[in-house]
Amino acid sequence: AAGVIQSPRHLIKEKRETATLKCYPIPRHDTVYWYQQGPGQDPQFLISFYEKMQSDKGSIPDRFSAQQFSDYHSELNMSSLELGDSALYFCASSLWGAGGEQYFGPGTRLTVT
Amino acid sequence: GDSVTQMEGPVTLSEEAFLTINCTYTATGYPSLFWYVQYPGEGLQLLLKATKADDKGSNKGFEATYRKETTSFHLEKGSVQVSDSAVYFCALSPLYGNKLVFGAGTILRVKS
């Protein structure tokens, strides 16, 4: 079965640079979520989209923005990167109203040097 | 706000031992409850879920029961295997909204 695809899998950036992470949800899933997982931490919810509209917002820094496109894929744009942004970034997808049953991608490991 | 508290790890067990990982939650109303598992270098996988009080979620020998009176959702398995070694996250999805709120995660190590 098709899973959530994330690209790139690994990304190394320098401080103050920008990064773009991409997420391709499971076919027919209409909702996308982004989570940030620091080393040894639990995943923290950043933002979600349903039918290309922002549906919920968590602890996402103002330096970050995201959107969902007409083909339901999503991109997380991160600017003015800081060392503390180094983390695993997970995308998950679901059908709207699935009550938290989300399917996670393998994650993008971002390292800021 | 909504939150999840899990027992601290790591938990180290011998193969075929009984497993319990405690999880309690604080939430408005009646959230849905989940256990997710994360194997090294991989994303999170849904292990089991329960959507209302007294529901029992089960999968791959793991079980957890939604206890409203104690606001708990403890994970159990009767006989663990080395392949169960992973990080286990308890999570809730609020009554309104679809996001997941995770506990801190519990590392499980099973030795042969």
Contacts between the chains, C-beta under 8 A, distances in Angstrom:
chain1	res1	chain2	res2	distance
A	4	B	43	7.7
A	31	B	98	6.4
A	33	B	98	7.5
A	33	B	99	6.6
A	33	B	100	7.6
A	35	B	100	7.8
A	41	B	104	7.7
A	42	B	89	6.2
A	42	B	102	4.0
A	42	B	103	6.2
A	42	B	104	5.2
A	42	B	105	5.3
A	43	B	44	7.0
A	43	B	89	7.5
A	43	B	100	7.5
A	43	B	102	5.3
A	44	B	102	7.9
A	45	B	99	4.5
A	45	B	100	6.6
A	45	B	101	7.2
A	48	B	98	6.5
A	48	B	99	6.1
A	55	B	97	8.0
A	55	B	98	7.1
A	56	B	97	5.5
A	56	B	98	6.9
A	56	B	99	5.2
A	58	B	99	6.4
A	90	B	43	5.8
A	90	B	44	6.9
A	92	B	44	7.8
A	92	B	100	7.9
A	94	B	98	6.8
A	96	B	98	7.2
A	97	B	98	7.5
A	98	B	98	7.0
A	99	B	32	4.5
A	99	B	51	6.0
A	99	B	93	5.6
A	99	B	98	7.2
A	100	B	31	7.9
A	100	B	32	4.8
A	100	B	34	5.8
A	100	B	49	7.3
A	100	B	91	7.1
A	100	B	92	7.3
A	100	B	93	2.6
A	100	B	98	6.3
A	100	B	99	7.8
A	100	B	100	5.5
A	101	B	32	7.9
A	101	B	34	7.5
A	101	B	46	6.2
A	101	B	49	6.1
A	102	B	46	7.3
A	102	B	98	7.8
A	102	B	100	6.3
A	103	B	46	7.3
A	104	B	36	7.9
A	104	B	43	4.0
A	104	B	44	4.4
A	104	B	45	7.1
A	105	B	43	5.5
A	106	B	42	6.2
A	106	B	43	4.7
A	107	B	43	5.3
